[in-house]
Amino acid sequence: MWLENPSKECDPYRMNQSLPIAPCGAIANSMFNDTLSLYEIKDGSEVAIPLTKKGIAWWTDKNVKFRNPTLTGNATLESVFEGTSKPINWNKAVYELDKSDPDNNGFINEDFIVWMRTAALPTFRKLYGLIEKKEATYAALAPGNYSLHVVYNYPVLSFDGRKRMILSTISWMGGKNPFLGIAYITVGSICFFLGIVLLIIHHKYGNRNNSADIPN
């Protein structure tokens, strides 16, 4: 079975104490697994704001690219992963990522799927959860005081890493991404400049008659 013999490309996060790691590899091992809880402070008490963990991954990733092992008979997700080890820096096994929802567990856990879509730059954003609006006419977060509770699991001090939680709005085009805007403007400006240069060259040299008059 492929769970028992991970790819050698996963080294050095392929085996842990002679047990195959599931999921293996450095990207999976570095998955952000801190627990973030957001609260609104009302009348001196904290009111939890639920964060939706479904719908944060691409549909194609969730339903096509990532799949759990096939369950046959009375097998459970836990029994299928029996004999494997969790990644070294994880605090729970892959089949325990979301105990409250079996459809969001294992390799099809949306937090895991979002993390496995690697970023191009060392500084990046990953969608952690969604705050759903209760009413369309009001903002998802009303003006006021809020507190954030963080359960620190994944260590980043060894490579001088940093973690941040950013509250932002998203649309059908996704969240805020200044890199793409800068890239599009830069490439567009270069194309415009080259177009002007080629137009000048064509206007200056394009009408020359290259044919030579050959006398009889």
C-alpha positions in Angstrom: 0.0 0.0 0.0 1.3 3.5 -0.9 0.8 4.7 2.7 3.4 2.1 3.9 6.0 3.1 1.3 6.1 6.9 1.0 8.0 8.5 -1.9 11.7 9.0 -1.4 11.1 12.7 -2.4 9.6 13.1 1.1 13.1 12.8 2.8 14.0 13.7 5.4 10.3 13.6 6.6 9.6 10.2 5.1 9.9 7.9 8.1 9.6 8.5 11.9 11.0 5.7 14.1 10.6 3.1 11.3 7.0 4.2 10.7 5.9 5.9 7.5 4.8 9.5 7.9 1.4 10.3 6.6 1.3 12.9 5.0 5.0 12.9 4.3 7.3 15.7 3.1 8.6 19.0 4.3 5.6 21.0 3.1 3.1 18.9 5.1 5.4 18.9 8.1 5.5 22.7 8.2 1.7 23.0 8.1 0.3 25.9 10.2 -1.5 24.1 13.0 -1.9 26.7 15.7 -5.4 27.2 17.0 -6.9 30.7 16.6 -10.0 31.7 18.4 -11.6 35.1 17.9 -13.9 36.7 20.5 -15.9 39.9 20.7 -15.8 41.6 24.0 -19.4 42.6 25.2 -20.1 44.0 28.6 -16.8 42.7 29.9 -17.3 39.1 28.7 -16.0 37.3 25.6 -18.5 36.1 22.9 -17.0 33.5 20.5 -17.1 34.3 16.8 -17.4 31.1 14.8 -14.9 30.6 12.0 -16.1 28.4 9.2 -13.5 25.9 8.1 -15.4 24.7 5.0 -15.2 26.3 1.6 -11.7 27.7 2.0 -10.1 25.3 -0.5 -10.4 25.2 -4.3 -13.2 22.9 -5.5 -10.9 21.0 -7.8 -8.4 20.4 -5.0 -11.1 19.2 -2.6 -12.9 16.9 -5.0 -10.2 15.9 -7.6 -6.6 16.4 -6.5 -6.8 15.2 -2.9 -8.4 12.0 -1.9 -8.6 9.8 1.2 -7.7 6.1 1.1 -10.7 4.0 0.1 -12.7 2.7 3.0 -13.9 -0.9 2.6 -16.3 -2.9 4.8 -16.3 -1.6 8.4 -13.0 0.3 8.0 -12.7 3.8 9.5 -10.3 6.5 8.6 -8.4 5.8 11.8 -8.0 2.1 11.0 -6.8 2.9 7.4 -3.9 5.1 8.8 -3.0 2.5 11.4 0.7 1.8 11.3 1.7 5.3 10.1 3.1 8.2 12.1 1.9 11.8 12.1 4.3 14.5 10.8 7.0 15.4 13.4 5.7 19.0 14.0 2.0 18.1 14.2 0.2 17.7 17.5 -2.5 15.4 16.1 -2.8 12.7 13.4 -4.1 13.4 9.9 -7.4 11.6 10.7 -8.0 13.8 13.7 -7.6 17.2 12.0 -11.4 17.8 12.2 -13.1 15.3 14.5 -16.4 17.2 14.3 -16.8 16.7 10.6 -15.8 13.4 8.9 -16.2 15.0 5.5 -13.4 17.5 6.4 -10.9 15.0 7.7 -7.8 13.2 6.6 -6.2 14.2 3.3 -9.3 16.1 2.3 -9.1 18.5 5.3 -9.4 21.9 3.8 -6.8 23.5 6.1 -4.4 20.8 4.9 -5.3 21.3 1.2 -4.9 25.1 1.5 -1.4 24.7 3.0 -0.3 22.1 0.4 -0.9 24.7 -2.4 2.6 26.1 -2.0 3.3 29.9 -2.3 5.8 31.4 -4.7 7.3 33.8 -2.1 8.6 33.2 1.4 6.1 35.7 2.8 2.6 34.6 2.0 -1.0 34.5 3.3 -3.2 31.4 3.8 -6.9 31.4 4.3 -7.5 30.1 7.8 -11.3 30.5 8.1 -14.4 32.5 7.1 -16.5 34.7 9.2 -20.0 34.5 7.8 -22.4 37.4 7.8 -25.5 37.1 9.8 -27.3 39.8 7.8 -26.3 41.1 4.4 -26.9 44.7 5.4 -24.4 44.6 8.3 -20.7 44.0 8.4 -19.5 40.6 9.5 -17.6 42.3 12.4 -19.3 45.2 14.1 -17.2 48.1 15.5 -16.0 47.2 18.9 -13.3 45.4 20.9 -12.1 41.9 20.1 -9.6 39.5 21.5 -7.6 36.7 19.8 -6.6 33.5 21.6 -3.7 31.6 20.1 -2.7 28.0 21.0 0.9 27.9 19.9 1.8 24.5 18.3 4.2 24.9 15.4 7.6 26.4 16.4 9.1 29.0 14.1 11.9 30.6 16.2 14.5 28.2 14.9 14.4 29.9 11.4 13.3 33.3 12.6 9.8 32.9 11.3 6.8 35.1 12.1 3.0 34.5 12.2 0.3 37.0 11.8 -3.5 36.9 11.7 -5.0 39.3 9.2 -8.7 40.2 9.0 -9.6 40.9 5.4 -12.5 40.8 3.0 -12.7 38.5 0.1 -14.7 38.4 -3.1 -15.3 35.9 -5.9 -11.7 36.8 -7.1 -10.2 35.8 -3.7 -8.5 37.8 -1.1 -6.2 40.8 -1.2 -3.0 40.0 -3.1 -0.8 43.1 -3.8 1.9 41.0 -5.5 -0.4 40.2 -8.4 -1.4 43.8 -8.9 2.2 45.0 -8.9 3.2 42.1 -11.3 0.4 43.0 -13.7 1.2 46.7 -13.7 4.9 46.0 -14.2 4.4 43.6 -17.1 1.8 45.9 -18.7 4.1 48.9 -18.5 7.0 46.9 -20.1 4.7 45.7 -22.9 3.4 49.3 -23.5 7.0 50.7 -23.6 8.1 48.0 -26.1 5.1 48.7 -28.2 6.0 52.4 -28.4 9.6 51.5 -29.3 8.5 49.1 -32.0 6.0 51.6 -33.4 8.8 54.2 -33.7 11.1 51.8 -35.4 8.4 50.7 -37.8 7.5 54.4 -38.6 11.1 55.3 -39.2 12.4 52.3 -41.1 9.4 50.3 -42.2 8.7 52.4 -45.4 12.1 51.9 -46.9 12.2 50.4 -50.4 14.5 47.5 -50.2 14.2 46.5 -53.8 17.2 47.6 -56.0 16.7 48.9 -59.6 18.6 46.5 -61.9 19.5 48.1 -65.2 18.8 46.2 -68.4 
